[in-house]
Amino acid sequence: MNVIILLESYAKTEVCLCSAAMEEEMADLSLGDFQFFKILLPGMYEEALRLPAKFVRQLGGRRDLKLRLAGEGVPLPLWDVEVFAGEKHGDMYLGRGWNKFVSAHDLRDGYILVFRYDGGQGELAVTVFDLSTCQKQYVHAGAAAGTYDGDGRRSLAIPEPSHFAVTLRPCNFGEKQNQYLNVPLEFQVAHGYERRRQVELRMDGGSWKVNLKRSKRPLGGMRTALKYGWNDFCVDNGLEVGDTCFFRVIREGGCDDEEDEWEQVDEGDQHVLKVEVRKTNGTVGIVDMKDTIFQDNQMLGK
């Protein structure tokens, strides 16, 4: 009996020692090793994202963070995000700046985000997993030439596919108010065109603002077309039936807020497509045509 009591006492002492050692180890744990994940639930992440209480305790009084996509190689843009206290229960949230990160990276309901904190730099590196449960792949504007676009702004993450090609047909050259160009379904979904009102087309140093129009597809769902302003782009650049246009995203930009329907889109948040044209006679415009292009007439919704 005494042996049993002695063993029980030893076991309790060992547990206490282990617990104390673990607490000491956790106290010395660098925030650079701290990770957590969040599942994006409808209505609970669009404007603010609640942070885990354990992470908030580690943050202490810090109220500003920088977010970026996790990744090696090309330096990625940093997004300034404020941390604020909620009205109930003392919860802390990612606030101002978070919604721009959400829009630029096309984050959606059901996505899983894994955050890894670098306490020295005050950065949260974010890995995005989409509804397929696989890591979402992004390309980056200006990746080949650094982290800035042609206007000197930091490049944004751009979902794949980042480009498409269309051979112009008579329906693209109707009467001025009826001209349009359908955007491939896969492309419009990847870049949130259901939440955009306008894109900017750039070609040969010029710039054209083109409004989008959405309509129901015969087989269900919505399709988006380049509509108001498309005629000016065609006329100014002398486009003709048979010309092939190559569109490539060079700035993702934020998606529009439906509540601010008439608010002017900030220039830095404009969604920008660079356009390159191969004429029917075989001549090519300003671009190097080495980029990979996809073209699928069925996706054009014609």
The 8 nearest C-alpha neighbors of each residue, nearest first, counted from 0:
[[1, 3, 2, 4, 5, 6, 7, 8],
 [2, 0, 4, 3, 5, 6, 7, 8],
 [3, 1, 5, 0, 4, 6, 7, 8],
 [4, 2, 6, 0, 5, 1, 7, 8],
 [3, 5, 1, 7, 2, 6, 8, 0],
 [4, 6, 2, 8, 3, 7, 1, 9],
 [7, 5, 9, 3, 8, 4, 10, 2],
 [6, 8, 10, 4, 9, 5, 3, 11],
 [7, 9, 5, 11, 6, 10, 4, 12],
 [10, 8, 6, 12, 7, 11, 13, 5],
 [9, 11, 13, 7, 12, 8, 6, 14],
 [12, 10, 14, 8, 13, 9, 15, 7],
 [11, 13, 9, 15, 10, 14, 16, 8],
 [14, 12, 10, 16, 15, 11, 17, 9],
 [15, 13, 17, 11, 16, 12, 18, 10],
 [16, 14, 18, 12, 13, 17, 19, 11],
 [15, 17, 13, 19, 18, 14, 20, 12],
 [18, 16, 20, 14, 19, 15, 13, 21],
 [19, 17, 15, 21, 20, 16, 14, 22],
 [18, 20, 16, 22, 17, 21, 15, 23],
 [19, 21, 17, 23, 18, 22, 16, 24],
 [22, 20, 24, 18, 23, 19, 25, 17],
 [21, 23, 25, 19, 24, 20, 26, 18],
 [22, 24, 26, 20, 21, 25, 19, 27],
 [23, 25, 21, 27, 22, 26, 20, 28],
 [26, 24, 28, 22, 27, 23, 21, 29],
 [27, 25, 23, 24, 28, 22, 29, 21],
 [26, 28, 24, 25, 29, 23, 22, 30],
 [29, 27, 25, 26, 24, 30, 32, 33],
 [30, 28, 31, 32, 27, 33, 118, 26],
 [29, 31, 33, 118, 32, 116, 117, 28],
 [30, 32, 117, 29, 116, 118, 33, 115],
 [33, 31, 30, 29, 34, 116, 28, 115],
 [34, 32, 30, 31, 116, 115, 35, 29],
 [35, 33, 115, 114, 116, 32, 36, 113],
 [36, 34, 114, 113, 115, 37, 33, 51],
 [35, 37, 113, 112, 114, 38, 111, 34],
 [36, 38, 112, 111, 39, 113, 35, 114],
 [37, 39, 111, 110, 40, 109, 112, 36],
 [40, 38, 109, 108, 110, 44, 111, 37],
 [39, 41, 43, 108, 109, 38, 42, 44],
 [42, 40, 108, 43, 39, 44, 109, 45],
 [41, 43, 44, 40, 45, 46, 108, 39],
 [42, 44, 40, 41, 45, 48, 39, 47],
 [45, 43, 48, 47, 46, 42, 39, 40],
 [44, 46, 47, 98, 43, 42, 101, 48],
 [47, 45, 98, 44, 97, 94, 48, 43],
 [48, 46, 94, 44, 93, 45, 92, 97],
 [47, 49, 44, 93, 92, 50, 43, 94],
 [50, 48, 92, 91, 93, 47, 51, 90],
 [49, 51, 92, 91, 52, 48, 55, 54],
 [52, 50, 54, 53, 55, 49, 35, 91],
 [53, 51, 55, 54, 56, 50, 90, 91],
 [54, 52, 56, 55, 51, 57, 50, 58],
 [53, 55, 57, 51, 56, 52, 58, 50],
 [54, 56, 58, 52, 57, 53, 51, 59],
 [57, 55, 53, 54, 58, 59, 52, 60],
 [56, 58, 54, 55, 59, 53, 30, 52],
 [59, 57, 55, 56, 61, 60, 54, 30],
 [58, 60, 56, 57, 61, 55, 62, 54],
 [61, 59, 58, 62, 56, 55, 57, 63],
 [60, 62, 59, 58, 63, 82, 64, 121],
 [63, 61, 82, 81, 60, 83, 64, 58],
 [64, 62, 81, 82, 80, 61, 65, 79],
 [63, 65, 80, 121, 122, 79, 81, 66],
 [64, 66, 122, 79, 78, 77, 80, 123],
 [67, 65, 123, 78, 77, 122, 124, 64],
 [68, 66, 77, 124, 125, 76, 69, 78],
 [67, 69, 125, 124, 126, 70, 75, 66],
 [70, 68, 124, 125, 126, 67, 71, 115],
 [71, 69, 68, 72, 75, 73, 124, 126],
 [70, 72, 73, 69, 74, 75, 68, 124],
 [71, 73, 74, 70, 75, 142, 69, 145],
 [72, 74, 75, 71, 142, 145, 146, 70],
 [75, 73, 72, 146, 76, 145, 71, 70],
 [74, 76, 73, 67, 77, 146, 68, 154],
 [77, 75, 153, 67, 154, 155, 78, 74],
 [76, 78, 67, 66, 65, 79, 75, 122],
 [79, 77, 66, 65, 80, 67, 76, 100],
 [78, 80, 65, 96, 64, 77, 66, 81],
 [81, 79, 96, 64, 95, 97, 65, 63],
 [80, 82, 63, 94, 95, 62, 93, 64],
 [81, 83, 62, 93, 92, 94, 63, 91],
 [84, 82, 92, 91, 94, 81, 85, 93],
 [85, 83, 91, 90, 89, 92, 86, 82],
 [84, 86, 90, 87, 91, 89, 83, 92],
 [85, 87, 84, 89, 88, 90, 91, 83],
 [86, 88, 89, 85, 90, 84, 91, 92],
 [89, 87, 90, 86, 85, 91, 84, 52],
 [88, 90, 87, 85, 84, 91, 86, 52],
 [91, 89, 85, 88, 84, 92, 87, 49],
 [92, 90, 84, 83, 50, 85, 49, 89],
 [93, 91, 49, 48, 50, 83, 82, 94],
 [92, 94, 82, 48, 47, 81, 97, 49],
 [93, 95, 47, 81, 97, 82, 92, 96],
 [96, 94, 81, 97, 80, 93, 98, 47],
 [95, 97, 80, 99, 98, 79, 94, 100],
 [96, 98, 100, 99, 94, 95, 80, 93],
 [99, 97, 101, 46, 100, 96, 45, 102],
 [100, 98, 102, 101, 97, 96, 103, 253],
 [99, 101, 97, 103, 98, 102, 104, 96],
 [102, 100, 98, 106, 99, 104, 103, 105],
 [103, 101, 105, 253, 99, 254, 104, 100],
 [102, 104, 253, 100, 105, 101, 252, 99],
 [103, 105, 101, 102, 106, 156, 100, 157],
 [106, 104, 102, 103, 101, 107, 191, 190],
 [107, 105, 101, 104, 102, 110, 108, 103],
 [108, 106, 110, 109, 105, 39, 129, 101],
 [109, 107, 39, 41, 40, 110, 106, 38],
 [108, 110, 39, 40, 38, 130, 107, 111],
 [109, 111, 129, 39, 108, 128, 107, 130],
 [112, 110, 38, 128, 37, 127, 39, 109],
 [111, 113, 127, 37, 36, 126, 128, 125],
 [112, 114, 36, 126, 125, 35, 37, 127],
 [115, 113, 125, 35, 34, 124, 36, 123],
 [116, 114, 34, 124, 123, 33, 125, 113],
 [117, 115, 123, 31, 33, 122, 118, 30],
 [118, 116, 31, 122, 119, 120, 121, 30],
 [117, 119, 121, 30, 31, 120, 116, 122],
 [118, 120, 117, 121, 31, 122, 30, 116],
 [121, 119, 122, 118, 117, 65, 116, 64],
 [120, 122, 118, 64, 117, 119, 65, 123],
 [123, 121, 65, 117, 120, 66, 116, 64],
 [122, 124, 116, 66, 115, 114, 65, 125],
 [123, 125, 69, 67, 115, 68, 114, 66],
 [124, 126, 114, 68, 69, 113, 67, 123],
 [125, 127, 113, 69, 112, 68, 114, 128],
 [128, 126, 112, 135, 134, 111, 125, 129],
 [127, 129, 134, 111, 133, 135, 132, 110],
 [128, 130, 110, 132, 131, 135, 133, 134],
 [131, 129, 132, 110, 109, 128, 133, 111],
 [130, 132, 133, 129, 128, 134, 135, 110],
 [133, 131, 130, 129, 128, 134, 111, 110],
 [134, 132, 128, 131, 129, 135, 130, 127],
 [133, 135, 128, 127, 136, 129, 132, 126],
 [136, 134, 128, 127, 129, 133, 137, 158],
 [135, 137, 134, 158, 159, 138, 127, 157],
 [138, 136, 158, 157, 159, 156, 139, 135],
 [137, 139, 157, 156, 158, 159, 140, 136],
 [140, 138, 156, 142, 157, 155, 141, 154],
 [139, 141, 154, 249, 142, 155, 250, 148],
 [140, 142, 144, 148, 143, 146, 147, 145],
 [143, 141, 145, 139, 140, 144, 146, 73],
 [142, 144, 141, 145, 140, 146, 73, 139],
 [143, 145, 141, 142, 146, 147, 148, 140],
 [146, 144, 142, 141, 147, 143, 73, 74],
 [145, 147, 154, 153, 141, 142, 74, 75],
 [148, 146, 153, 154, 152, 151, 141, 145],
 [147, 149, 141, 151, 150, 152, 154, 153],
 [148, 150, 151, 147, 152, 141, 249, 154],
 [151, 149, 148, 152, 147, 153, 267, 154],
 [150, 152, 147, 148, 149, 153, 154, 146],
 [153, 151, 147, 148, 150, 154, 149, 267],
 [152, 154, 147, 146, 76, 148, 155, 151],
 [155, 153, 140, 147, 146, 148, 141, 152],
 [156, 154, 139, 140, 251, 157, 250, 76],
 [155, 157, 139, 137, 138, 104, 158, 103],
 [156, 158, 138, 137, 139, 251, 155, 159],
 [159, 157, 137, 189, 160, 138, 161, 136],
 [160, 158, 161, 137, 157, 189, 138, 136],
 [159, 161, 162, 186, 158, 189, 185, 163],
 [160, 162, 159, 248, 247, 158, 157, 163],
 [163, 161, 247, 246, 160, 292, 248, 164],
 [164, 162, 293, 246, 292, 294, 245, 247],
 [163, 165, 245, 294, 244, 246, 293, 292],
 [164, 166, 244, 243, 167, 245, 294, 163],
 [167, 165, 243, 242, 241, 244, 168, 164],
 [168, 166, 240, 241, 242, 165, 243, 171],
 [167, 169, 240, 170, 171, 241, 166, 172],
 [168, 170, 172, 171, 240, 173, 167, 239],
 [171, 169, 172, 168, 173, 178, 179, 167],
 [170, 172, 178, 169, 179, 168, 180, 173],
 [173, 171, 169, 170, 178, 174, 168, 179],
 [174, 172, 178, 177, 170, 171, 175, 169],
 [173, 175, 177, 176, 178, 172, 230, 171],
 [174, 176, 177, 178, 230, 173, 172, 231],
 [175, 177, 174, 178, 227, 173, 230, 226],
 [178, 176, 174, 175, 173, 179, 226, 172],
 [177, 179, 173, 171, 172, 175, 176, 174],
 [180, 178, 226, 171, 225, 224, 177, 229],
 [179, 181, 225, 224, 171, 182, 226, 178],
 [180, 182, 224, 299, 223, 225, 183, 179],
 [181, 183, 224, 223, 299, 184, 187, 180],
 [184, 182, 299, 298, 186, 185, 187, 181],
 [183, 185, 187, 186, 298, 188, 182, 299],
 [186, 184, 188, 187, 183, 189, 298, 160],
 [185, 187, 189, 183, 184, 188, 160, 190],
 [186, 188, 192, 184, 190, 189, 185, 191],
 [187, 189, 185, 191, 186, 190, 184, 192],
 [190, 188, 186, 187, 191, 158, 185, 159],
 [191, 189, 187, 188, 192, 186, 158, 105],
 [190, 192, 188, 193, 194, 189, 187, 195],
 [191, 193, 195, 187, 194, 190, 188, 223],
 [192, 194, 191, 195, 187, 188, 223, 213],
 [195, 193, 192, 191, 254, 255, 196, 256],
 [196, 194, 192, 255, 254, 193, 197, 191],
 [197, 195, 211, 210, 194, 255, 198, 212],
 [196, 198, 210, 211, 209, 195, 208, 199],
 [199, 197, 270, 209, 271, 208, 210, 200],
 [198, 200, 208, 271, 207, 209, 272, 270],
 [201, 199, 272, 207, 206, 273, 271, 208],
 [202, 200, 206, 273, 205, 274, 272, 207],
 [201, 203, 205, 274, 204, 273, 206, 275],
 [204, 202, 205, 285, 201, 284, 275, 206],
 [203, 205, 202, 201, 206, 285, 273, 200],
 [206, 204, 202, 203, 201, 207, 200, 235],
 [205, 207, 201, 200, 202, 199, 208, 204],
 [208, 206, 200, 199, 209, 232, 201, 205],
 [209, 207, 199, 198, 228, 200, 210, 197],
 [210, 208, 228, 198, 227, 197, 229, 199],
 [211, 209, 197, 227, 226, 196, 225, 198],
 [212, 210, 225, 196, 197, 226, 224, 223],
 [211, 213, 224, 223, 226, 225, 210, 214],
 [212, 214, 223, 222, 224, 221, 211, 215],
 [215, 213, 221, 222, 216, 223, 212, 224],
 [216, 214, 221, 220, 222, 217, 219, 213],
 [215, 217, 219, 221, 218, 220, 222, 214],
 [218, 216, 219, 215, 220, 300, 221, 214],
 [219, 217, 216, 220, 215, 221, 300, 222],
 [220, 218, 216, 217, 215, 221, 222, 214],
 [219, 221, 216, 215, 222, 218, 217, 214],
 [222, 220, 215, 216, 214, 213, 223, 219],
 [221, 223, 214, 213, 216, 215, 184, 224],
 [222, 224, 213, 212, 182, 181, 211, 214],
 [223, 225, 181, 180, 212, 182, 211, 226],
 [226, 224, 211, 180, 179, 229, 210, 181],
 [225, 227, 179, 229, 211, 210, 224, 212],
 [228, 226, 210, 229, 209, 225, 211, 230],
 [227, 229, 209, 231, 230, 226, 208, 232],
 [228, 230, 232, 226, 231, 227, 209, 225],
 [231, 229, 233, 232, 228, 175, 234, 178],
 [232, 230, 234, 228, 233, 229, 235, 207],
 [231, 233, 229, 235, 230, 234, 236, 207],
 [234, 232, 238, 230, 236, 231, 235, 237],
 [235, 233, 237, 231, 236, 232, 230, 238],
 [234, 236, 232, 233, 237, 231, 238, 230],
 [235, 237, 233, 234, 238, 232, 202, 231],
 [238, 236, 234, 235, 233, 239, 232, 231],
 [239, 237, 233, 236, 234, 242, 240, 235],
 [240, 238, 242, 241, 237, 167, 233, 172],
 [241, 239, 167, 168, 242, 169, 238, 166],
 [240, 242, 167, 279, 166, 239, 243, 168],
 [243, 241, 278, 279, 167, 240, 166, 239],
 [242, 244, 166, 277, 165, 276, 167, 241],
 [245, 243, 276, 165, 164, 275, 166, 246],
 [244, 246, 164, 275, 274, 163, 276, 243],
 [245, 247, 274, 163, 162, 273, 272, 164],
 [248, 246, 162, 273, 272, 161, 249, 274],
 [249, 247, 272, 161, 250, 271, 273, 162],
 [248, 250, 140, 271, 272, 247, 273, 251],
 [251, 249, 271, 270, 248, 252, 140, 155],
 [252, 250, 270, 157, 155, 103, 248, 271],
 [253, 251, 268, 270, 269, 250, 103, 254],
 [252, 254, 103, 102, 268, 99, 255, 251],
 [253, 255, 102, 195, 194, 252, 256, 191],
 [256, 254, 195, 194, 257, 253, 196, 259],
 [255, 257, 258, 259, 254, 260, 194, 195],
 [256, 258, 260, 259, 255, 194, 195, 261],
 [259, 257, 256, 260, 261, 255, 262, 194],
 [260, 258, 262, 257, 256, 261, 255, 263],
 [259, 261, 257, 258, 262, 256, 255, 196],
 [262, 260, 259, 263, 258, 264, 257, 256],
 [261, 263, 259, 260, 264, 265, 256, 258],
 [262, 264, 265, 261, 260, 259, 266, 255],
 [265, 263, 266, 262, 269, 268, 255, 267],
 [264, 266, 268, 267, 263, 269, 262, 253],
 [267, 265, 269, 268, 264, 263, 270, 252],
 [266, 268, 265, 269, 252, 152, 264, 270],
 [267, 269, 252, 253, 265, 266, 270, 264],
 [270, 268, 252, 266, 267, 271, 265, 264],
 [269, 271, 252, 251, 198, 250, 199, 268],
 [272, 270, 199, 250, 249, 198, 248, 200],
 [273, 271, 248, 200, 247, 249, 246, 199],
 [272, 274, 201, 247, 246, 200, 202, 248],
 [275, 273, 246, 202, 245, 201, 272, 244],
 [274, 276, 245, 244, 284, 286, 246, 202],
 [277, 275, 244, 284, 243, 283, 278, 245],
 [276, 278, 283, 243, 282, 242, 281, 284],
 [279, 277, 242, 280, 281, 282, 276, 283],
 [278, 280, 242, 281, 241, 277, 282, 243],
 [281, 279, 278, 282, 277, 242, 283, 241],
 [282, 280, 278, 279, 277, 283, 242, 276],
 [283, 281, 278, 277, 280, 284, 279, 276],
 [282, 284, 277, 276, 278, 281, 285, 286],
 [285, 283, 276, 286, 275, 277, 282, 203],
 [286, 284, 203, 275, 283, 287, 202, 276],
 [287, 285, 284, 288, 275, 283, 276, 274],
 [286, 288, 289, 285, 290, 284, 283, 275],
 [287, 289, 290, 286, 291, 283, 275, 292],
 [290, 288, 287, 291, 286, 292, 245, 275],
 [291, 289, 288, 292, 287, 162, 247, 286],
 [292, 290, 289, 293, 162, 288, 163, 161],
 [293, 291, 163, 162, 290, 164, 294, 245],
 [292, 294, 163, 164, 295, 291, 162, 160],
 [293, 295, 164, 163, 296, 292, 165, 298],
 [296, 294, 298, 297, 293, 299, 183, 164],
 [295, 297, 299, 298, 294, 301, 300, 165],
 [298, 296, 299, 295, 300, 301, 183, 294],
 [299, 297, 183, 296, 300, 295, 184, 185],
 [298, 300, 183, 296, 297, 301, 181, 182],
 [301, 299, 298, 297, 181, 183, 222, 216],
 [300, 299, 297, 296, 181, 298, 216, 170]]
